[in-house]
Amino acid sequence: MVESADILLQEFQQGSMSLLGDAFLRNGSIELTKDSSGGLSSGRALFPSPIRLVDRASNATASFNTSFTFSITNTDAVHFGDGLAFIFAPSNTTQGGPGGWLGFLSASAPAGRPPPPTTQHSLAVEFDTFLNVEFMDPNDNHVGVDVDSMVSLEFADAGSERVELKSGRPITAWIQYDSGRQEMEVSLSYNAEQMPQKRLLSLSVNLYAVLDEYMFVGFSAATGGNIELHSLHSWQFSSSGLEHLDDARPPAAAVAAAAPPDLGQGNQPERETSTRCARKLCMAATTRFLAVSTASAIAGAVIVSMILWLTCSSRATRTNRHDLDLGGGSKPGPRRFTFKELSCATKGFSQVLGYGAFGTVYKGRLRDEIVEVEVAVKRANRGSKHGREEFMSELSIIGCLRHRNLVQLQGWCREKNELLLVYDFMPNGSLDKLLFDKSASSSALKWSVRFKVVVGIGSALAYLHSEWEQQVVHRDVKASNIMLDANLNARLGDFGLARLMEHDSSPETTITAGTVGYLAPEYLHTGKATDKTDVFSFGIVALEVASGRRPITEEEDNATEESSGSSSSSSRVLVDWAWGLHRNGKLLQAADPKLGGEFEQVEMLLLLQVGLLCCHPDPTSRPSMKQAVQILCGEMTLPPLPKAKPRPSFASLPPVSIEDIIQE
């Protein structure tokens, strides 16, 4: 056991690192993968002793600094992959899978979701040289931070620092974690003598809830079917900030520290990022409650923890959140702004980006300590009780979520009668404008971008439905709520209608909310929103993206539509029109004419078929969002589609059609 580490290895010798899998020593360096043909390869090199990173008694986390020089060399200029990672592992006897798993996680782990709560944690900074769509990789030359998943919490393009990871040149990486600021920074350079002033990647993360008390630190790498050499040339690592173990502590406790933390302790680590965020926000929200309940709360740390947890669980599902207070001081995550700050940032709320049912969105600029960043500020309509409830719902839900395909909440303001939310600014606007606005650049949404947008939104919904601690049903998935960032990555936003549910719980009947054209038939019939109603809405979006048509087409536009063999009334509704083409074996004719035929036919047909499958009138016949993404990524076979649109399976439908709703 190492209490505070100070490792300096200018070269590697026998015994200086524990080598697993295909890793081996050669001329003072460690080769992490095989240097010969023979298929898949993975290897690990770990410091022999576990390093103490967390002190549960004082709730403290170690700060650490590390730098290492590595090189990635390809024997084939065309075929390459997959990369290496700096890792924190709970064991020194197991290794991860080959290919895109980078030797970090087991290939049997769920691709895009955290492991079960009983599984020990793993953390990695990956240096990835292969684009894995299933892991939502941005390209084949990026750096990412991974926690219990190959889908990175945050990533950056190594090319932005003019570094090509698979160039074969020695590359030095610096990784710093400040436990006080809860900030991780990664730098990258060909020059090993000086760390760049500009950070490649910066991430706010509380590693107390990510790391086990003792972990093995080192490196992993993997290849797929190609030969890629992953060489580690030198390594420095130091940690600090933890008090020494009490001399009276039994030796067995130190050994047990490398195992999963005792879940019976009052101060246990949360099991995923969203859980940490939820607790942090809910703890702030219940400050007043605890102040009143001090007499009972001081009964013990365990009782306090139970009160906090139960209070958060009950408050998180309430729709009336007028007393919500997320004041969290200087901790990472959404922060509180003053009304004056946001008024100045938006130039007196003069730059309107758009209007919603319950508020107006403005463009603004906020100055950080170093740079000025663009933001979108959503201001609630004053005097609207319903609007304030939607805003408080959005704040309490989106503030806890973290996924690369969700619009990120930066902060909020609540002063007197004003309520404002601050989001990352999305320079490419909403998906519907890029799809349907005639003034928008048609080249902006080429086929590769469209397909990536649909997979990204599918991944975000899979996260909401099954990968967060509670299930989140969005209830308003539509093209206008999908934003595109500077790199045309899709971000799902507007959580004003979203609802929290416990996994596997029965949905409650509510007033039907959402947008006509995206509503599942059973939702109109029962008023019960489920994950499958979100799947239906996603299917409509998929059909929109593929066809370039709105969910409902005005009567005068029917003359321009290609014949589907359907009646004119059915051709007004996108999903019915697409079912008609499918029935006649002409589904590919649904492709957007604006693409000019420049698309992959197999992908186009698959996207249209997945759209129809998700829009199946019977909710039990629809895939889950995880399954839909797996089908699009080629990880799961598309189930057979009915030859014609099936009839809804529930007993009786309300005597109202979509056309009737429109006319009303």
N, C-alpha and C positions, 0 to 999 in steps of 0.2 A: 504494500500500500504506500502511495506517495501522497503526502499531505499538501505540499506546495512544490510544484515542478519547476525545474530549471534544466532543460535538456538542450544540449548542443552537440549535433552530430555532423561534422564537416564531411565525413564519409562513413560508410556503413561496413561493419565487420561482422563476423559470425557471432551471433548472440546479442547484438545490439538491438535487434528487433525480432519479434516473433513473426515468422513467415507462414502464411496459410495458402492453400490452393496452389495456383501456378506460380506464385511469387518465388524469386530466387535471387541470390547475390551474384554480381558480376563486376569486377574491377572497381570495387568501392561504391557501387551504386546498387539500388534494388530495382530489379525488373519485376513489375507487378503482374504481367501477363506473358503468355508463351511467345517465344520468338520464332515459332515454326508453325506450319499449317497443321490443321487437325481439328478445325471447327471452333466451338465456343471456348472461351477462356475467362477465368476470373481469379483474382488473388488479393491477398491482404498483407499489409505489414503493420504490426501494432507494437507500441512500446510494451515491454514485457509485464510491467506492473500497472495495475489500475491507478488512476490519478483522481484524487478527491476534488470534486467540483462544486458540491453543494453541502451546506451544513444545515440539517433540518432543525437542530436545536435553536439556532439563531435566525433561521429563515434567510440565510446568506448564500450568495452565489459567488463563485470565484470569477475574477477578471482574468483574461488570458491574452497573450500575444504569441503569435506564431508566424514564422516565415519558412518557406521551403522552395527549393529549386527543382524543377522537373522538366522533362521534355517528352513530347508525344510525337512519334515518328511513324509514318505510313510506308509500307512496302509497295502499296498500290496507289497511284495518284487519283484513281477513280473511286475505289471502294475503301471506306474508312469507318472508324467507330470502335469503341463507343466513348471512352474517356476515363478520367480518374476522379477521385474524391478524397478530401480530407475529412475524416470521420471520427465520431465519438460512438463507440459500440459497447453494449452491455456485457459482451462475452468475447473471449479470445480463443474460443474453440469452434466457432461457426463462421461461415462466410456467406456472402450474398450471391445472387444469381449473375449469370453472364449477360452480355448484350446491354440493353438500356438500363438494367438494374445496377450497373457499374460496380458489382461486387459489394454493394452497400446493403441492399435489402434482398430478402429471399424472393425468387421468381414466383413463389406461391402467394406472396402478399397481394392484397387488393391494389390494383394499379393506381387508383386516384383517391383512395380514402385511407384514413388512419387505421391502425390495427385495433383489435379489441382492447378494452381497458386493462386487461391483465398482462398485456404484452409490454416488455421493457422498451424504453425509449431508444431511439437512434437519431443522431444529428449528423448532417453532412454539408459540406460546401463542395458542390460538384463543378468539374471542369469538363463540360460535355462537348463531344465532337460529332454527335450524330443527332439528327432531328427525329425524335420519337413523338409522333402525333398523339399517341395514347397518354403520354405524360405531359402534353400541352407545351412541348419545347418550342421556343421562338425561332430557333435556327440550329445550325450544326457547329456553332462557335460561341457558346455562352457559359456564364458562371451563374450558379443558382444556390440558394440555401434551402435544404430539404429537412423536414422533420417528420419522421415515420412514414414518409411517402416520397415517391419519385416526382411528384408534382411540386415544383418549387414554390415556397412562400413568396420569394422575390428572386428576380433574375436580372442579368444585364448582359448585353452583347459585348463580348471581349473585343470585337472589332472596333468598338467606340474608342478604345485605347490603342488602336492599331496593333493589336496582338492577334496572331493566328495560332490557336492552341495546337493544331496538328502540323505546325511548320517544321518540327524537328529541332528547332532552336531551344536552348535553355531558357526557361521562363521562371521568374520568381514571383511568388504570391505572398502577400501579407494579409493576415486575418487578425483583427483586433476586436476584443469584446470588453466593453466597460460595463460592469454589473451595476454601477451606480446610475448611469444614464440608460441602462438596458439597451445599448446600441451596439450592433455588430457592423464592422466596416471591412470591406475586401478591396485590396489594391492588386494591380497586376502590371508587370513590366519585363522587358527583356534585360533591363539593367539591374543587376543584383546588388549594386552598391548603394542605391538610394531609393527609398520608397517614394512613389509619385505623390505629389501634393493633392492631386485630384483622386477621389475614391471612385473605384469602378462601381461599387455597390454599397449601399447603406440600408440597414434594416433595424427597425425597433422590435426587439423580441425579448421576452422575459425568460431566460434560460433556467430559472429556478423550477419552472413547471415543465421543462423539456428534458433536463438532465437527471439521471440517477445520481446518488451521492458519490459513488465511485464508478468510473467508466474507463474503458481502454481507448487510447487515443492513437491514431495513426492514419493509414491510407488504404484505399482500395481502388481497383481498376478492373475493367472488363472489356472484352471484345465480343462481337457477334460472329458472323461467318467470315470475317476478314482479319488480316494480321495487322495489328496496330501495337507498337511498342510503347509502353508506359514506364518511363524511367524516373526514379527518384534519386537525386544526386546529393542533397543535403537537407538538414532539418533543424530548426530551432523552435523550442516551445517553452514558455514560462507561464506560471499561474500565480496569483496572489489574492489576498483579501479574505482568507478564511482563518479563523482562530484555530489553534492546535487542539486536537482531541484532548478531553479531560483525561488525566492519567488514571483516574479511577474507573474509566469506562472499560467494561469487560472486553477482552480481545475478540470474543465471538461476535460482538456488535460490529467491530470493524470489518470482519469477514462478511457479515450479513449485509453490510452497506452496499456491496456490489450487486446484491439481489434487488428485486423490485421493492420500493418503499412500503412500509407497513400502512395499509389503508385504514387501520384503526386509529392512527395518530390524528390529532386535531389539525395540524398544519400539513396536509398531504398535498402532493403536486397534482394539478389538474392534468387531464389526460390528452388535451389537444388545445390548439391555439384558441379556438372559438370558446371553449369552456373557460379558459383563463379570462378572456375578454368579458364573457357574460358575468362571471363572478365579480370582476373588477367594477363593472358598471352597476351591477345590482347592489354591491356593497355600498357604493356611493349613494344609490337610490334609497337605501334603508338606514342612512345615518341618523335621521331624525327619530326613526322607530327605536333604534338602539339607545339613543340618548334618553328616551322616555323609559326604556326597559333596563336601565343600568343595574338596578338592584338585583334583577334576576340574571343578567348577563354575566356578572362577575362570579357566578358559581363555578366557572372553570372554562379553560380554553376550548375544550371539546364541546361544551354546551353552546358557547358562543358560535363556534363553527357550524353547529347544527342549526341554530337560529338563523344565521346568515343564509345558509343553503336553502332551508325551507322557505324563508321569506322571499328569497330571489325566485324560487320556483313558482310560488303563488303569484307574485307581482308580475312576473314576466308574461303571464298569460292573460292579464287583464287588458281590456281595451281602453279603460279610462285611466290615463297616466298624467293627469294634470299636475300631480305633485312630484313627478319624476325629476330628480336632481342628479345629474351625472358629474358633478364637480369632482374631479379627480386630481386636482393639483397639477404637478408637473409630470405625472406618469405618462408613458407613451400611449398613443391612441388618440381618439377624438378629444379636442380641447374646447374649452369655453371661450368664446369671443365676446367682446363688448359690442353693443349696437353701434357705438361710435366707430370702432375699428371697421366694421362691415360697411357702414355708410361711406366711410372714406375709401374703402377698397373698391366699392362699386360706383364711386363718383356720385354719391347721392342717389343711388339706385336708378341710374339713368341708362345703363346699357342692358336692355332687355334681350334675353336669349329665347324666352318662350313663356307661354301661359299654360297653367294647369287648372284643374277643377277647384283646387283649394289654395292656389298660390301662384306667384310669379317667380321666374328664374332669371337672375341677373349675372352678368359677367363681372368679375372683379380681379384685382391684383393685390396679393398680400405679400409684404416684405418679410422674409425670414431674416435670420442674423446675417446671412451671406447673400442669398439670392432672392429675387422676386418671382413669385409663382402665380400662375393664373388659376382662378377658382370659379366655380359656379355656386351662386348663393340663392337658395330657395327661401322665399319670404311668404309666410302664411298670410292668407287674407284675414285682416282684422275683423273681429265681430262674428266670425264663423266658428261656432262650437264644433261642428262636424269636421271642419278643416283642421282645427287644432288637435282633435283626436287622431286624425290621420297622420298629422305631423309627429305627434308624440309616439304613435305606433311605429312610424318609420324610424324615428330616432332610437327607440329602444331596441329595435331589431337589427337594423343595418349597422349600428354602432358596435355590435358584437361579432359581426361576420367578417371573414377575411378570405377572399379568393380572388385570383387574378382576373376573373371575368365578372366581377361585381364592381360597380362604381364605389369608390372608396370614400367614406365619410371622414372629413378632416376635422369637423367641429360643429358647434351649435351656438346659438345665442338665445337667451330667454330673459327679456327685460320688459317689465310692465305688461303691455298688451302685444309685444312683439315676439315672434318666434321665427327663427331662421336656422337653416341647415346649410353647412358649407361642404361642398364636394370637390373632388378633382375636376378640373375643366377638361372636357372632351372636345378637342379642336375639330374633329370631323363630324360633330353633331350626331343626330339620331339616324338609325338605319332606314326608317321610312322615307326620310328626305333624300337620302342617297339612292334609294330604290325608285322613288316615284317623282321627285322634283325634277322637272324638265330642265331647270337651269343648272342642276348638279352635274358634275363631270361623270360621264358614263364610264370612263376608264378607271374611276376610283373603285368600282366594284366588279373587277374581273372575276372570273370563275374561282380561282384559287382563294381569293379573299372571301367570297361568298361562302364557300365550303368551310373555311376556317371560322367564320362568324357563327355558323350554325353549330359546329362542334363546340366552340367556346361557350355559347349560351347553354347548350346541352350539359356541358361539364359544370357550369354554375348551378343549374337546376338540380343535377345529381348531388352536388354538395349540399344544397338547401334541403333536399328531400331525405337524404340518407347518411350524410357524412358529418353533419353537425350534431351537437348534443341533443337538440330538439329538432323536430321536423318543422321546416318553414314552408308554408304554402303561399306562393307569391300572389296568386289570384288576379294578376293583371299583366301577364306575359304578352307583349305585343311589340311590333316593330318600332313604335315611337318611344318605347321604354328601353330600347337597346341602343346604347351609345357606342361610338367608336373613337378610340384614342388616336394619338398622333401616328401610331403604327398600324391603324385599322384593326386593332384587337377589339373584340366585342366586350362590352361591359353592361350587365343587366342592372337597371336602376329602378327608382320609384317603388319603394316598399310601403307606401301609404295604406294599401289594402291588404298587406301580408298578415298572416296569422301564424302564431306559434302553436304547435301541437306536440304532445308526447308521441314518440314512435309507437306504432301499432295501436294507437287509440282511435276511438270512433269519432268522426267529424261531427261538429255541431251544426244545426241548421241556422243559417244567417240570411240576412237580406242579400239577394243576389247582387254581386258587385263585379265590375269588370267592364269589358268593352264588347259591344255587339260585333259578331263576326269571329270572335276568339273564344266564346263561351261554349263549354261542353254541353251537350243536350241534357245529360243527367243533372247538371248544375242548375239549368233553367227549371228542371222538373222538381228537384228536391231542395234546392237552396243549400246543399252541402258541398263545400269545397274540399277537395282532396288533392293528393299529389297527382292523381290521374286527370284531374281537371286542368292542372298545369301542363301535363303531357299533351292534352288536346290542343291547348293554346300554342305549345311549342311546335306541334305538327302544322298548324296554320302558318306559323312563321317560316317553317321549312319550305312549305309550298310557295309562300310569298317570295322568298329569296330565290328559289329555283325558277319561278314563272315570271317574276316581275309584275305580278298582279295583286291588287288589294283583295282582302278577304271577301268584300262585297263590291261588285261592279255596278255602277249606275246603268240604268236602262239604256241610255243613249250610247253607251260604250259597247253594247253587245254586237253591233254591226262590225266592229273591228276585230272581234274574237275569232279565232280559228274554229272551224266546225268540230264539234266533239260528238255529234250524233245525239246530243242531249237536247231537251226542250229549252226554250229561251228562258223560262223561269228558273231552271236549275243552273243555267250558265251564269246567272247573276251571283251565285254563291261559289267562291273559289273551290271549296272542297268538293262540292257536287260536280262542278265542271271537271275537276281532276279525276274523280271517280268515273265519270263518263268516258274520258279519254282512256283510262285504264281498262274499262269494260270492252272498248273497241280495239284494244291492243295498240294504242297510239299515244301512250303516256309521255314519250319523249317529245311529242309535239307541244307539251306544256312549257318547254324551255323558253326562257326570256328571249324574245327576238333581239333585244338590245345587245345580247352577247355575240351576235353575228356568227353563231355556230362555234365560237371559240370556247369550248369546254370539253371536259373528259366525259364521254357518253356514259361510261360505267358509273362514274360518280354522280352524274346528273340523274340517271335512272334510279340509283340507290337513294339519293336524297328525296326524290319524289315518292318513292315507295315507302321510305321511313315516315315521310310526312303523312301519307295516307294511313299507315299503320297506327301512328300516334293519334290520328283523327277517327279511329274506329268508333262507331256509335256505341259499342259495348265497352265500358271502361275496363272490364276484366280482360279484354282481348288486347288492350294497349300494353306496350312494353313499359317498364320503369325507365326513368331517365338514364340510369346507368346502362341499362340494356340498349337503349337507343344510341347512346354514344359508342358503345362497344360495336354495334352494327355498323355505324358510320366509319369507325376506325378499322374495320375488318377483323375484329376480335370475336365476333359472334355472327352466326349465319342468320340472314333475314328469314323470319318465319313466312310461310306461304300467305299471300294476300288473297282475300276473297275476290272472285272474278267481278263481282258487282258490289255496290255499297250495301252492307247488311242493314237490316232494320234494328232500331234500338231494342235492347233486351228487357227494359223495365216494363212493368205491366201497362201503364197508360201514360201518354204524353199530355202535357197541357195543350189545349186547343189553340195554340198560338205558334206561328212560324216566325223565322227571322224576318221575313218580309213584313209580317204584321207588326213586329217590334219597330222596324224602321219607319213604317207609316205612322205609328203612334208618336 
